[in-house]
Amino acid sequence: MMDRQNFVGIGGLAELGSRTGADMRPTLLRVLTDLYIHRLSHTPDEERHYTELALRLLDVVDVTTRSAVAKRFAGYLSPPLRVLQKLAADLPEVTAQLRSHPLLQPSARFAALTAAPAATPVAANRALNREPRRHRDAARVIDSTISHELNELFFAANAEERRLILLNLHIVAPISPVRLQIKPDSSVSERLEAAALAGKIEVFAHDLARALHVPQRQARRMVDDHLGDPVVIAAKALGMPRQALYRVLMFVNVSVGHSVERVRALAALHDEMPLPAAEGMVEIWQGLQQHEHSRPVHQPVAWDDQPRRNIRAAPPKQRLHFGTRKIDRRTAS
């Protein structure tokens, strides 16, 4: 039953963008591929589910996207074999990215396939990947660019698309929760609920940012989201009880709370969403810390753009109106 539900979800993900003006499938394939490569090893089920999704998406995305995926796998020692073979049979600009990949060399393929009596594609991949890991999976962090892309993709999606992403994220792009540093704490849930019921939205966003270790800007975006899914994800990751979440959704965002039907749908999503999926989204949001730190610092470009020090403040602006235009004149003292 679980495999069938996941397969249906993957089918829905492959159709993202078919009902909207913007086709998000190329971005989805790139981001999920980057998240897949983020981990150095995968279980057979994880590889199978990613392969099913990737093969479907490769059939509908453009050459530039297929070439980008091939380039990402060029430096990855154990990509899904069926995905690699599909890319290797593509147009020359795609196959050129993979020309020297070990899995596509005849001697390497023979050695991998004869390494065990009944070698599967997963086993063949592992046979080629001899590099010692030494727990490097747990040491790697999500690149800030990947976090930013997936975050924007999620917020651009509609309610149905978000639900499909959340039901499949932990399968096609599993993320270890060891770095989350989040533990279920009833006092955190109680503080968040109290802030929501009191209408203290800024306090709610501040406490949410601290509890999830995400940027303050992102926490506020989560709270202000008109669909409400980010708050549900946070509640799931923090272990907030369902009834408390129901009350939070009613008061923290007017655009969500005014619709009883939407609140009920979000409460159902809270029950349906796997905890690893919520933890995966939180880790993606935590990766935005790096993105925020990498934002360019403002540099003055005009002579009066730099704040002056030790200079007497100029008098208030005098506005002269000419028709509908306004001219600001600053007089020196």
Buried (B, 14 or more C-beta within 10 A) or exposed (E): EEEEEBBEBBEBBBEBBEEEEEBBBBBBBBBBBBBBBBBBBBEEBBBBBBBBBBBBBBEBBEEEBBBBBBBBBBEBBBBBBBBBBBBBEBEEEBBBBBEEBBBBBEEBBEBBBEEEEEBBBBBBBBBBBEEEEEEEEEEEBBBBBBBBBBBEBBBBBEBEBBBBBBBBBBBBBBBBBEBBEBEEEEEBBEBBBBBBBEEBBEBBBBBBBEBBBBBBEBBBBBBBBEBBBBBBBBBBBBBBBEEBBBBBBBBBBEEBBEBEEBBEBBBEBBEEBBEBBBBBBBBBBBBBBBBBEEEEEEEEEEEEEEEEEEEEEEEEEEEEEEEEEEEEEEEEE
